[in-house]
């Protein structure tokens, strides 16, 4: 099964997450099929905290990819910020 989830990056105490499409069996930070965005939980001021390629997300959902609950929450948060 294909899932859309977060893959952690960054340094200790400075998290940065990539929003990736991956096989459910692969490790959290392991191989992925496609990177469709990022989430920076500690963004300050004018820094961009979330970016998401909506076209690719729509495509992957259309072919049956499941979205993790955390990514689903971030999608809603990005939608509110864009409006």
PyMOL Python script that loads the backbone (N, CA, C, O; Angstrom):
from pymol import cmd

cmd.read_pdbstr("""\
ATOM      1  N   UNK A   1       0.837  -1.170   0.000  1.00  0.00           N
ATOM      2  CA  UNK A   1       0.000   0.000   0.000  1.00  0.00           C
ATOM      3  C   UNK A   1       0.891   1.245   0.000  1.00  0.00           C
ATOM      4  O   UNK A   1       1.951   1.266   0.625  1.00  0.00           O
ATOM      5  N   UNK A   2       0.447   2.264  -0.701  1.00  0.00           N
ATOM      6  CA  UNK A   2       1.176   3.525  -0.794  1.00  0.00           C
ATOM      7  C   UNK A   2       0.554   4.515   0.188  1.00  0.00           C
ATOM      8  O   UNK A   2      -0.668   4.633   0.270  1.00  0.00           O
ATOM      9  N   UNK A   3       1.404   5.225   0.930  1.00  0.00           N
ATOM     10  CA  UNK A   3       0.933   6.199   1.913  1.00  0.00           C
ATOM     11  C   UNK A   3       1.634   7.542   1.728  1.00  0.00           C
ATOM     12  O   UNK A   3       2.746   7.613   1.206  1.00  0.00           O
ATOM     13  N   UNK A   4       0.964   8.593   2.163  1.00  0.00           N
ATOM     14  CA  UNK A   4       1.545   9.928   2.203  1.00  0.00           C
ATOM     15  C   UNK A   4       1.803  10.218   3.673  1.00  0.00           C
ATOM     16  O   UNK A   4       0.869  10.248   4.475  1.00  0.00           O
ATOM     17  N   UNK A   5       3.064  10.433   4.032  1.00  0.00           N
ATOM     18  CA  UNK A   5       3.406  10.642   5.439  1.00  0.00           C
ATOM     19  C   UNK A   5       4.617  11.551   5.567  1.00  0.00           C
ATOM     20  O   UNK A   5       5.175  12.004   4.568  1.00  0.00           O
ATOM     21  N   UNK A   6       5.021  11.813   6.815  1.00  0.00           N
ATOM     22  CA  UNK A   6       6.164  12.680   7.090  1.00  0.00           C
ATOM     23  C   UNK A   6       7.435  11.855   7.209  1.00  0.00           C
ATOM     24  O   UNK A   6       7.416  10.735   7.720  1.00  0.00           O
ATOM     25  N   UNK A   7       8.542  12.421   6.733  1.00  0.00           N
ATOM     26  CA  UNK A   7       9.870  11.845   6.919  1.00  0.00           C
ATOM     27  C   UNK A   7      10.704  12.915   7.610  1.00  0.00           C
ATOM     28  O   UNK A   7      10.809  14.034   7.108  1.00  0.00           O
ATOM     29  N   UNK A   8      11.294  12.593   8.742  1.00  0.00           N
ATOM     30  CA  UNK A   8      11.992  13.581   9.543  1.00  0.00           C
ATOM     31  C   UNK A   8      13.372  13.879   8.996  1.00  0.00           C
ATOM     32  O   UNK A   8      14.077  12.996   8.508  1.00  0.00           O
ATOM     33  N   UNK A   9      13.738  15.141   9.091  1.00  0.00           N
ATOM     34  CA  UNK A   9      15.077  15.593   8.728  1.00  0.00           C
ATOM     35  C   UNK A   9      15.512  16.612   9.752  1.00  0.00           C
ATOM     36  O   UNK A   9      14.952  16.670  10.847  1.00  0.00           O
ATOM     37  N   UNK A  10      16.497  17.412   9.419  1.00  0.00           N
ATOM     38  CA  UNK A  10      16.955  18.440  10.341  1.00  0.00           C
ATOM     39  C   UNK A  10      17.964  17.905  11.335  1.00  0.00           C
ATOM     40  O   UNK A  10      18.534  16.829  11.152  1.00  0.00           O
ATOM     41  N   UNK A  11      18.175  18.673  12.388  1.00  0.00           N
ATOM     42  CA  UNK A  11      19.158  18.320  13.403  1.00  0.00           C
ATOM     43  C   UNK A  11      18.458  18.071  14.734  1.00  0.00           C
ATOM     44  O   UNK A  11      17.244  18.232  14.856  1.00  0.00           O
ATOM     45  N   UNK A  12      19.243  17.679  15.718  1.00  0.00           N
ATOM     46  CA  UNK A  12      18.697  17.477  17.038  1.00  0.00           C
ATOM     47  C   UNK A  12      18.090  18.795  17.541  1.00  0.00           C
ATOM     48  O   UNK A  12      18.726  19.847  17.461  1.00  0.00           O
ATOM     49  N   UNK A  13      16.887  18.730  18.046  1.00  0.00           N
ATOM     50  CA  UNK A  13      16.150  19.882  18.567  1.00  0.00           C
ATOM     51  C   UNK A  13      15.782  20.913  17.498  1.00  0.00           C
ATOM     52  O   UNK A  13      15.304  21.994  17.844  1.00  0.00           O
ATOM     53  N   UNK A  14      15.989  20.614  16.201  1.00  0.00           N
ATOM     54  CA  UNK A  14      15.575  21.492  15.102  1.00  0.00           C
ATOM     55  C   UNK A  14      14.930  20.629  14.017  1.00  0.00           C
ATOM     56  O   UNK A  14      15.530  20.405  12.966  1.00  0.00           O
ATOM     57  N   UNK A  15      13.713  20.145  14.267  1.00  0.00           N
ATOM     58  CA  UNK A  15      13.079  19.226  13.318  1.00  0.00           C
ATOM     59  C   UNK A  15      12.661  19.898  12.020  1.00  0.00           C
ATOM     60  O   UNK A  15      12.342  21.086  11.986  1.00  0.00           O
ATOM     61  N   UNK A  16      12.672  19.122  10.976  1.00  0.00           N
ATOM     62  CA  UNK A  16      12.203  19.524   9.654  1.00  0.00           C
ATOM     63  C   UNK A  16      11.637  18.264   9.018  1.00  0.00           C
ATOM     64  O   UNK A  16      12.277  17.212   9.048  1.00  0.00           O
ATOM     65  N   UNK A  17      10.451  18.359   8.448  1.00  0.00           N
ATOM     66  CA  UNK A  17       9.793  17.178   7.905  1.00  0.00           C
ATOM     67  C   UNK A  17       9.514  17.342   6.424  1.00  0.00           C
ATOM     68  O   UNK A  17       9.036  18.388   5.983  1.00  0.00           O
ATOM     69  N   UNK A  18       9.815  16.302   5.657  1.00  0.00           N
ATOM     70  CA  UNK A  18       9.415  16.238   4.255  1.00  0.00           C
ATOM     71  C   UNK A  18       8.108  15.468   4.185  1.00  0.00           C
ATOM     72  O   UNK A  18       7.931  14.473   4.888  1.00  0.00           O
ATOM     73  N   UNK A  19       7.196  15.924   3.342  1.00  0.00           N
ATOM     74  CA  UNK A  19       5.958  15.195   3.097  1.00  0.00           C
ATOM     75  C   UNK A  19       6.223  14.319   1.879  1.00  0.00           C
ATOM     76  O   UNK A  19       6.439  14.823   0.777  1.00  0.00           O
ATOM     77  N   UNK A  20       6.206  13.009   2.084  1.00  0.00           N
ATOM     78  CA  UNK A  20       6.625  12.078   1.043  1.00  0.00           C
ATOM     79  C   UNK A  20       5.550  11.040   0.753  1.00  0.00           C
ATOM     80  O   UNK A  20       4.695  10.746   1.589  1.00  0.00           O
ATOM     81  N   UNK A  21       5.619  10.496  -0.453  1.00  0.00           N
ATOM     82  CA  UNK A  21       4.797   9.353  -0.865  1.00  0.00           C
ATOM     83  C   UNK A  21       5.722   8.151  -0.817  1.00  0.00           C
ATOM     84  O   UNK A  21       6.791   8.160  -1.427  1.00  0.00           O
ATOM     85  N   UNK A  22       5.316   7.120  -0.096  1.00  0.00           N
ATOM     86  CA  UNK A  22       6.188   5.971   0.105  1.00  0.00           C
ATOM     87  C   UNK A  22       5.379   4.695   0.258  1.00  0.00           C
ATOM     88  O   UNK A  22       4.163   4.732   0.440  1.00  0.00           O
ATOM     89  N   UNK A  23       6.064   3.576   0.182  1.00  0.00           N
ATOM     90  CA  UNK A  23       5.441   2.290   0.465  1.00  0.00           C
ATOM     91  C   UNK A  23       5.283   2.176   1.981  1.00  0.00           C
ATOM     92  O   UNK A  23       6.184   2.557   2.729  1.00  0.00           O
ATOM     93  N   UNK A  24       4.171   1.668   2.426  1.00  0.00           N
ATOM     94  CA  UNK A  24       3.882   1.568   3.851  1.00  0.00           C
ATOM     95  C   UNK A  24       4.931   0.746   4.599  1.00  0.00           C
ATOM     96  O   UNK A  24       5.170   0.983   5.783  1.00  0.00           O
ATOM     97  N   UNK A  25       5.559  -0.217   3.924  1.00  0.00           N
ATOM     98  CA  UNK A  25       6.517  -1.103   4.590  1.00  0.00           C
ATOM     99  C   UNK A  25       7.892  -0.488   4.770  1.00  0.00           C
ATOM    100  O   UNK A  25       8.705  -1.023   5.524  1.00  0.00           O
ATOM    101  N   UNK A  26       8.177   0.629   4.095  1.00  0.00           N
ATOM    102  CA  UNK A  26       9.503   1.230   4.225  1.00  0.00           C
ATOM    103  C   UNK A  26       9.607   2.018   5.525  1.00  0.00           C
ATOM    104  O   UNK A  26       8.601   2.431   6.101  1.00  0.00           O
ATOM    105  N   UNK A  27      10.843   2.219   5.974  1.00  0.00           N
ATOM    106  CA  UNK A  27      11.074   2.923   7.226  1.00  0.00           C
ATOM    107  C   UNK A  27      10.708   4.397   7.107  1.00  0.00           C
ATOM    108  O   UNK A  27      10.603   4.931   6.003  1.00  0.00           O
ATOM    109  N   UNK A  28      10.516   5.048   8.246  1.00  0.00           N
ATOM    110  CA  UNK A  28      10.069   6.440   8.267  1.00  0.00           C
ATOM    111  C   UNK A  28      10.957   7.347   7.434  1.00  0.00           C
ATOM    112  O   UNK A  28      10.463   8.151   6.644  1.00  0.00           O
ATOM    113  N   UNK A  29      12.257   7.223   7.606  1.00  0.00           N
ATOM    114  CA  UNK A  29      13.196   8.075   6.886  1.00  0.00           C
ATOM    115  C   UNK A  29      13.901   7.349   5.757  1.00  0.00           C
ATOM    116  O   UNK A  29      14.934   7.810   5.272  1.00  0.00           O
ATOM    117  N   UNK A  30      13.357   6.220   5.333  1.00  0.00           N
ATOM    118  CA  UNK A  30      13.986   5.409   4.299  1.00  0.00           C
ATOM    119  C   UNK A  30      13.627   5.865   2.901  1.00  0.00           C
ATOM    120  O   UNK A  30      13.385   7.047   2.656  1.00  0.00           O
ATOM    121  N   UNK A  31      13.595   4.897   1.981  1.00  0.00           N
ATOM    122  CA  UNK A  31      13.293   5.195   0.586  1.00  0.00           C
ATOM    123  C   UNK A  31      11.889   5.757   0.438  1.00  0.00           C
ATOM    124  O   UNK A  31      10.985   5.400   1.194  1.00  0.00           O
ATOM    125  N   UNK A  32      11.713   6.631  -0.531  1.00  0.00           N
ATOM    126  CA  UNK A  32      10.387   7.145  -0.833  1.00  0.00           C
ATOM    127  C   UNK A  32      10.228   7.261  -2.332  1.00  0.00           C
ATOM    128  O   UNK A  32      11.212   7.268  -3.071  1.00  0.00           O
ATOM    129  N   UNK A  33       8.981   7.352  -2.784  1.00  0.00           N
ATOM    130  CA  UNK A  33       8.676   7.424  -4.209  1.00  0.00           C
ATOM    131  C   UNK A  33       8.795   8.857  -4.700  1.00  0.00           C
ATOM    132  O   UNK A  33       9.403   9.122  -5.737  1.00  0.00           O
ATOM    133  N   UNK A  34       8.200   9.791  -3.935  1.00  0.00           N
ATOM    134  CA  UNK A  34       8.192  11.186  -4.369  1.00  0.00           C
ATOM    135  C   UNK A  34       8.058  12.107  -3.161  1.00  0.00           C
ATOM    136  O   UNK A  34       7.330  11.801  -2.217  1.00  0.00           O
ATOM    137  N   UNK A  35       8.762  13.229  -3.196  1.00  0.00           N
ATOM    138  CA  UNK A  35       8.638  14.268  -2.174  1.00  0.00           C
ATOM    139  C   UNK A  35       7.648  15.298  -2.709  1.00  0.00           C
ATOM    140  O   UNK A  35       7.870  15.878  -3.772  1.00  0.00           O
ATOM    141  N   UNK A  36       6.555  15.530  -1.977  1.00  0.00           N
ATOM    142  CA  UNK A  36       5.531  16.451  -2.474  1.00  0.00           C
ATOM    143  C   UNK A  36       5.411  17.721  -1.633  1.00  0.00           C
ATOM    144  O   UNK A  36       4.548  18.557  -1.904  1.00  0.00           O
ATOM    145  N   UNK A  37       6.249  17.876  -0.634  1.00  0.00           N
ATOM    146  CA  UNK A  37       6.193  19.101   0.157  1.00  0.00           C
ATOM    147  C   UNK A  37       7.064  19.008   1.385  1.00  0.00           C
ATOM    148  O   UNK A  37       7.832  18.061   1.556  1.00  0.00           O
ATOM    149  N   UNK A  38       6.932  20.020   2.253  1.00  0.00           N
ATOM    150  CA  UNK A  38       7.669  20.018   3.508  1.00  0.00           C
ATOM    151  C   UNK A  38       6.868  20.710   4.592  1.00  0.00           C
ATOM    152  O   UNK A  38       5.919  21.442   4.313  1.00  0.00           O
ATOM    153  N   UNK A  39       7.270  20.463   5.850  1.00  0.00           N
ATOM    154  CA  UNK A  39       6.666  21.092   7.020  1.00  0.00           C
ATOM    155  C   UNK A  39       7.789  21.481   7.964  1.00  0.00           C
ATOM    156  O   UNK A  39       8.601  20.640   8.351  1.00  0.00           O
ATOM    157  N   UNK A  40       7.837  22.763   8.338  1.00  0.00           N
ATOM    158  CA  UNK A  40       8.837  23.270   9.266  1.00  0.00           C
ATOM    159  C   UNK A  40       8.102  23.758  10.514  1.00  0.00           C
ATOM    160  O   UNK A  40       7.568  24.867  10.518  1.00  0.00           O
ATOM    161  N   UNK A  41       8.068  22.941  11.580  1.00  0.00           N
ATOM    162  CA  UNK A  41       7.284  23.307  12.758  1.00  0.00           C
ATOM    163  C   UNK A  41       7.853  24.479  13.551  1.00  0.00           C
ATOM    164  O   UNK A  41       7.144  25.061  14.372  1.00  0.00           O
ATOM    165  N   UNK A  42       9.102  24.834  13.328  1.00  0.00           N
ATOM    166  CA  UNK A  42       9.700  25.924  14.106  1.00  0.00           C
ATOM    167  C   UNK A  42       9.977  27.153  13.249  1.00  0.00           C
ATOM    168  O   UNK A  42      10.888  27.925  13.548  1.00  0.00           O
ATOM    169  N   UNK A  43       9.202  27.339  12.192  1.00  0.00           N
ATOM    170  CA  UNK A  43       9.366  28.505  11.314  1.00  0.00           C
ATOM    171  C   UNK A  43       9.050  29.778  12.098  1.00  0.00           C
ATOM    172  O   UNK A  43       8.104  29.818  12.885  1.00  0.00           O
ATOM    173  N   UNK A  44       9.850  30.807  11.875  1.00  0.00           N
ATOM    174  CA  UNK A  44       9.674  32.079  12.577  1.00  0.00           C
ATOM    175  C   UNK A  44       9.441  33.197  11.570  1.00  0.00           C
ATOM    176  O   UNK A  44       9.987  33.171  10.467  1.00  0.00           O
ATOM    177  N   UNK A  45       8.643  34.161  11.945  1.00  0.00           N
ATOM    178  CA  UNK A  45       8.460  35.363  11.136  1.00  0.00           C
ATOM    179  C   UNK A  45       7.938  35.076   9.741  1.00  0.00           C
ATOM    180  O   UNK A  45       6.869  34.490   9.574  1.00  0.00           O
ATOM    181  N   UNK A  46       8.697  35.493   8.748  1.00  0.00           N
ATOM    182  CA  UNK A  46       8.286  35.361   7.352  1.00  0.00           C
ATOM    183  C   UNK A  46       8.669  34.020   6.728  1.00  0.00           C
ATOM    184  O   UNK A  46       8.390  33.793   5.551  1.00  0.00           O
ATOM    185  N   UNK A  47       9.295  33.139   7.481  1.00  0.00           N
ATOM    186  CA  UNK A  47       9.676  31.830   6.944  1.00  0.00           C
ATOM    187  C   UNK A  47       8.427  31.020   6.608  1.00  0.00           C
ATOM    188  O   UNK A  47       7.408  31.098   7.294  1.00  0.00           O
ATOM    189  N   UNK A  48       8.532  30.254   5.551  1.00  0.00           N
ATOM    190  CA  UNK A  48       7.425  29.401   5.122  1.00  0.00           C
ATOM    191  C   UNK A  48       7.403  28.156   6.008  1.00  0.00           C
ATOM    192  O   UNK A  48       8.416  27.471   6.142  1.00  0.00           O
ATOM    193  N   UNK A  49       6.249  27.862   6.613  1.00  0.00           N
ATOM    194  CA  UNK A  49       6.184  26.718   7.518  1.00  0.00           C
ATOM    195  C   UNK A  49       5.702  25.444   6.825  1.00  0.00           C
ATOM    196  O   UNK A  49       6.057  24.339   7.235  1.00  0.00           O
ATOM    197  N   UNK A  50       4.896  25.600   5.776  1.00  0.00           N
ATOM    198  CA  UNK A  50       4.407  24.416   5.074  1.00  0.00           C
ATOM    199  C   UNK A  50       4.263  24.733   3.590  1.00  0.00           C
ATOM    200  O   UNK A  50       3.782  25.798   3.206  1.00  0.00           O
ATOM    201  N   UNK A  51       4.692  23.781   2.769  1.00  0.00           N
ATOM    202  CA  UNK A  51       4.512  23.867   1.319  1.00  0.00           C
ATOM    203  C   UNK A  51       4.055  22.495   0.854  1.00  0.00           C
ATOM    204  O   UNK A  51       4.597  21.472   1.272  1.00  0.00           O
ATOM    205  N   UNK A  52       3.055  22.483  -0.011  1.00  0.00           N
ATOM    206  CA  UNK A  52       2.491  21.227  -0.462  1.00  0.00           C
ATOM    207  C   UNK A  52       2.101  21.355  -1.926  1.00  0.00           C
ATOM    208  O   UNK A  52       1.427  22.311  -2.311  1.00  0.00           O
ATOM    209  N   UNK A  53       2.520  20.398  -2.741  1.00  0.00           N
ATOM    210  CA  UNK A  53       2.159  20.376  -4.151  1.00  0.00           C
ATOM    211  C   UNK A  53       0.787  19.707  -4.278  1.00  0.00           C
ATOM    212  O   UNK A  53       0.682  18.481  -4.296  1.00  0.00           O
ATOM    213  N   UNK A  54      -0.265  20.534  -4.365  1.00  0.00           N
ATOM    214  CA  UNK A  54      -1.634  20.026  -4.376  1.00  0.00           C
ATOM    215  C   UNK A  54      -1.928  19.129  -5.582  1.00  0.00           C
ATOM    216  O   UNK A  54      -2.687  18.166  -5.466  1.00  0.00           O
ATOM    217  N   UNK A  55      -1.327  19.443  -6.745  1.00  0.00           N
ATOM    218  CA  UNK A  55      -1.560  18.619  -7.935  1.00  0.00           C
ATOM    219  C   UNK A  55      -1.097  17.179  -7.705  1.00  0.00           C
ATOM    220  O   UNK A  55      -1.813  16.228  -8.019  1.00  0.00           O
ATOM    221  N   UNK A  56       0.098  17.033  -7.159  1.00  0.00           N
ATOM    222  CA  UNK A  56       0.632  15.688  -6.924  1.00  0.00           C
ATOM    223  C   UNK A  56      -0.137  14.971  -5.812  1.00  0.00           C
ATOM    224  O   UNK A  56      -0.336  13.759  -5.880  1.00  0.00           O
ATOM    225  N   UNK A  57      -0.566  15.712  -4.794  1.00  0.00           N
ATOM    226  CA  UNK A  57      -1.358  15.111  -3.727  1.00  0.00           C
ATOM    227  C   UNK A  57      -2.677  14.575  -4.285  1.00  0.00           C
ATOM    228  O   UNK A  57      -3.093  13.467  -3.946  1.00  0.00           O
ATOM    229  N   UNK A  58      -3.324  15.354  -5.129  1.00  0.00           N
ATOM    230  CA  UNK A  58      -4.568  14.928  -5.756  1.00  0.00           C
ATOM    231  C   UNK A  58      -4.344  13.685  -6.613  1.00  0.00           C
ATOM    232  O   UNK A  58      -5.156  12.759  -6.603  1.00  0.00           O
ATOM    233  N   UNK A  59      -3.240  13.672  -7.351  1.00  0.00           N
ATOM    234  CA  UNK A  59      -2.921  12.500  -8.176  1.00  0.00           C
ATOM    235  C   UNK A  59      -2.765  11.251  -7.307  1.00  0.00           C
ATOM    236  O   UNK A  59      -3.377  10.219  -7.586  1.00  0.00           O
ATOM    237  N   UNK A  60      -1.950  11.343  -6.259  1.00  0.00           N
ATOM    238  CA  UNK A  60      -1.693  10.162  -5.433  1.00  0.00           C
ATOM    239  C   UNK A  60      -2.938   9.688  -4.708  1.00  0.00           C
ATOM    240  O   UNK A  60      -3.139   8.484  -4.546  1.00  0.00           O
ATOM    241  N   UNK A  61      -3.773  10.613  -4.270  1.00  0.00           N
ATOM    242  CA  UNK A  61      -5.041  10.199  -3.656  1.00  0.00           C
ATOM    243  C   UNK A  61      -5.924   9.502  -4.691  1.00  0.00           C
ATOM    244  O   UNK A  61      -6.633   8.547  -4.374  1.00  0.00           O
ATOM    245  N   UNK A  62      -5.873   9.986  -5.916  1.00  0.00           N
ATOM    246  CA  UNK A  62      -6.676   9.398  -6.990  1.00  0.00           C
ATOM    247  C   UNK A  62      -6.291   7.979  -7.324  1.00  0.00           C
ATOM    248  O   UNK A  62      -7.136   7.191  -7.748  1.00  0.00           O
ATOM    249  N   UNK A  63      -5.023   7.635  -7.140  1.00  0.00           N
ATOM    250  CA  UNK A  63      -4.590   6.263  -7.440  1.00  0.00           C
ATOM    251  C   UNK A  63      -4.597   5.379  -6.193  1.00  0.00           C
ATOM    252  O   UNK A  63      -4.098   4.254  -6.226  1.00  0.00           O
ATOM    253  N   UNK A  64      -5.168   5.891  -5.083  1.00  0.00           N
ATOM    254  CA  UNK A  64      -5.389   5.034  -3.921  1.00  0.00           C
ATOM    255  C   UNK A  64      -4.433   5.193  -2.762  1.00  0.00           C
ATOM    256  O   UNK A  64      -4.453   4.370  -1.847  1.00  0.00           O
ATOM    257  N   UNK A  65      -3.600   6.209  -2.759  1.00  0.00           N
ATOM    258  CA  UNK A  65      -2.681   6.398  -1.637  1.00  0.00           C
ATOM    259  C   UNK A  65      -3.450   6.852  -0.398  1.00  0.00           C
ATOM    260  O   UNK A  65      -4.343   7.695  -0.481  1.00  0.00           O
ATOM    261  N   UNK A  66      -3.090   6.283   0.743  1.00  0.00           N
ATOM    262  CA  UNK A  66      -3.694   6.673   2.014  1.00  0.00           C
ATOM    263  C   UNK A  66      -2.881   7.811   2.619  1.00  0.00           C
ATOM    264  O   UNK A  66      -1.657   7.838   2.496  1.00  0.00           O
ATOM    265  N   UNK A  67      -3.561   8.750   3.273  1.00  0.00           N
ATOM    266  CA  UNK A  67      -2.892   9.897   3.886  1.00  0.00           C
ATOM    267  C   UNK A  67      -2.876   9.687   5.394  1.00  0.00           C
ATOM    268  O   UNK A  67      -3.901   9.347   5.986  1.00  0.00           O
ATOM    269  N   UNK A  68      -1.703   9.891   6.027  1.00  0.00           N
ATOM    270  CA  UNK A  68      -1.607   9.723   7.471  1.00  0.00           C
ATOM    271  C   UNK A  68      -2.419  10.808   8.171  1.00  0.00           C
ATOM    272  O   UNK A  68      -2.639  11.873   7.595  1.00  0.00           O
ATOM    273  N   UNK A  69      -2.869  10.561   9.403  1.00  0.00           N
ATOM    274  CA  UNK A  69      -3.656  11.565  10.133  1.00  0.00           C
ATOM    275  C   UNK A  69      -2.916  12.893  10.322  1.00  0.00           C
ATOM    276  O   UNK A  69      -3.528  13.958  10.249  1.00  0.00           O
ATOM    277  N   UNK A  70      -1.624  12.833  10.559  1.00  0.00           N
ATOM    278  CA  UNK A  70      -0.848  14.056  10.748  1.00  0.00           C
ATOM    279  C   UNK A  70      -0.787  14.867   9.462  1.00  0.00           C
ATOM    280  O   UNK A  70      -0.950  16.087   9.490  1.00  0.00           O
ATOM    281  N   UNK A  71      -0.557  14.210   8.349  1.00  0.00           N
ATOM    282  CA  UNK A  71      -0.512  14.915   7.065  1.00  0.00           C
ATOM    283  C   UNK A  71      -1.892  15.462   6.722  1.00  0.00           C
ATOM    284  O   UNK A  71      -2.000  16.546   6.150  1.00  0.00           O
ATOM    285  N   UNK A  72      -2.938  14.732   7.061  1.00  0.00           N
ATOM    286  CA  UNK A  72      -4.308  15.220   6.830  1.00  0.00           C
ATOM    287  C   UNK A  72      -4.537  16.522   7.597  1.00  0.00           C
ATOM    288  O   UNK A  72      -5.138  17.456   7.066  1.00  0.00           O
ATOM    289  N   UNK A  73      -4.066  16.589   8.833  1.00  0.00           N
ATOM    290  CA  UNK A  73      -4.182  17.805   9.639  1.00  0.00           C
ATOM    291  C   UNK A  73      -3.397  18.945   9.011  1.00  0.00           C
ATOM    292  O   UNK A  73      -3.876  20.079   8.987  1.00  0.00           O
ATOM    293  N   UNK A  74      -2.200  18.668   8.501  1.00  0.00           N
ATOM    294  CA  UNK A  74      -1.380  19.698   7.868  1.00  0.00           C
ATOM    295  C   UNK A  74      -2.011  20.202   6.572  1.00  0.00           C
ATOM    296  O   UNK A  74      -1.888  21.382   6.246  1.00  0.00           O
ATOM    297  N   UNK A  75      -2.679  19.330   5.838  1.00  0.00           N
ATOM    298  CA  UNK A  75      -3.365  19.743   4.608  1.00  0.00           C
ATOM    299  C   UNK A  75      -4.462  20.740   4.943  1.00  0.00           C
ATOM    300  O   UNK A  75      -4.609  21.756   4.264  1.00  0.00           O
ATOM    301  N   UNK A  76      -5.231  20.458   5.982  1.00  0.00           N
ATOM    302  CA  UNK A  76      -6.285  21.371   6.412  1.00  0.00           C
ATOM    303  C   UNK A  76      -5.690  22.702   6.871  1.00  0.00           C
ATOM    304  O   UNK A  76      -6.230  23.770   6.580  1.00  0.00           O
ATOM    305  N   UNK A  77      -4.577  22.624   7.589  1.00  0.00           N
ATOM    306  CA  UNK A  77      -3.899  23.833   8.096  1.00  0.00           C
ATOM    307  C   UNK A  77      -3.390  24.673   6.915  1.00  0.00           C
ATOM    308  O   UNK A  77      -3.495  25.899   6.943  1.00  0.00           O
ATOM    309  N   UNK A  78      -2.851  24.036   5.901  1.00  0.00           N
ATOM    310  CA  UNK A  78      -2.357  24.764   4.720  1.00  0.00           C
ATOM    311  C   UNK A  78      -3.512  25.398   3.957  1.00  0.00           C
ATOM    312  O   UNK A  78      -3.368  26.489   3.406  1.00  0.00           O
ATOM    313  N   UNK A  79      -4.656  24.721   3.923  1.00  0.00           N
ATOM    314  CA  UNK A  79      -5.826  25.265   3.254  1.00  0.00           C
ATOM    315  C   UNK A  79      -6.345  26.513   3.931  1.00  0.00           C
ATOM    316  O   UNK A  79      -6.749  27.463   3.259  1.00  0.00           O
ATOM    317  N   UNK A  80      -6.342  26.526   5.263  1.00  0.00           N
ATOM    318  CA  UNK A  80      -6.785  27.695   6.014  1.00  0.00           C
ATOM    319  C   UNK A  80      -5.814  28.863   5.820  1.00  0.00           C
ATOM    320  O   UNK A  80      -6.236  30.015   5.716  1.00  0.00           O
ATOM    321  N   UNK A  81      -4.518  28.563   5.772  1.00  0.00           N
ATOM    322  CA  UNK A  81      -3.514  29.619   5.595  1.00  0.00           C
ATOM    323  C   UNK A  81      -3.602  30.231   4.203  1.00  0.00           C
ATOM    324  O   UNK A  81      -3.354  31.426   4.037  1.00  0.00           O
ATOM    325  N   UNK A  82      -3.951  29.427   3.201  1.00  0.00           N
ATOM    326  CA  UNK A  82      -4.043  29.929   1.822  1.00  0.00           C
ATOM    327  C   UNK A  82      -5.296  30.772   1.620  1.00  0.00           C
ATOM    328  O   UNK A  82      -5.313  31.661   0.768  1.00  0.00           O
ATOM    329  N   UNK A  83      -6.345  30.503   2.394  1.00  0.00           N
ATOM    330  CA  UNK A  83      -7.614  31.244   2.228  1.00  0.00           C
ATOM    331  C   UNK A  83      -7.594  32.600   2.895  1.00  0.00           C
ATOM    332  O   UNK A  83      -8.584  33.331   2.839  1.00  0.00           O
TER     333      UNK A  83
END
""", "prot")
cmd.dss("prot")
cmd.show_as("cartoon", "prot")
cmd.util.cbc("prot")
cmd.orient("prot")
